[in-house]
Amino acid sequence: MKISEKLIQDCIANNRKAQFELYQTCYSILMSVCLRYEKNKEDAEELLNMGFLKIVTKLEKYQTKIPFEAWIRRIMINTIIDEYRKNKKKNETIEYTDFEDHNYDRHFDFNEADKNFDAEGLERLIRKLPEMSQKVFNMHVIDGYSHKEISDELGISIGTSKWHVSNARTMLKEMIQSSIDESIKSIAL
């Protein structure tokens, strides 16, 4: 993504047309980040708008030695984390899993899964994860945060962060295997 210095300066000068142009340019990148953390599009768009407001108000702090896309992604992720912290008590629930319902003895072949899944399919499965496991998985696996950073940002222990990543991976394996099984059944019919 290449953003001109003039567009940035026009945005800093509160030129609404320039800000709208920047919004249109950044929309798909920021929305893809938001959709990794929110299950529905309306909530993702709300987060995107909050994050974009922060981007526009902090543009004078942007340093051209940092890639613009990386800078806006970081602001967006920080906005998502801030909103999570703000709403943590309101949204906090306990999720119970009956482990007897899961078949952990199944053989799982990642090459087979790779043949049957694309990035969009995997994103849909990630959105099906429990909310906290989804957030931690995205932060660690996709956005590259360490367990220590996740612990600090979300106010959870490092062990809890590791558990959520492990739990998410286990659940994703099961969902992928289930999808493969369904594909095989439909071919056999």
Stockholm file with secondary structure:
# STOCKHOLM 1.0

chainA/1-189         MKISEKLIQDCIANNRKAQFELYQTCYSILMSVCLRYEKNKEDAEELLNMGFLKIVTKLEKYQTKIPFEAWIRRIMINTIIDEYRKNKKKNETIEYTDFEDHNYDRHFDFNEADKNFDAEGLERLIRKLPEMSQKVFNMHVIDGYSHKEISDELGISIGTSKWHVSNARTMLKEMIQSSIDESIKSIAL
#=GR chainA/1-189 SS CCCCHHHHHHHHTTCHHHHHHHHHHHHHHHHHHHHHHCSSHHHHHHHHHHHHHHHHHTGGGCCTTSCHHHHHHHHHHHHHHHHHHHHHHHHCCCCCCCGGGSCTTCCCCHHHHHHHCCHHHHHHHHHTSCHHHHHHHIIIIISCCCHHHHHHHHTCCHHHHHHHHHHHHHHHHHHHHHHHHHHHHHHHC
#=GC SS_cons         CCCCHHHHHHHHTTCHHHHHHHHHHHHHHHHHHHHHHCSSHHHHHHHHHHHHHHHHHTGGGCCTTSCHHHHHHHHHHHHHHHHHHHHHHHHCCCCCCCGGGSCTTCCCCHHHHHHHCCHHHHHHHHHTSCHHHHHHHIIIIISCCCHHHHHHHHTCCHHHHHHHHHHHHHHHHHHHHHHHHHHHHHHHC
//
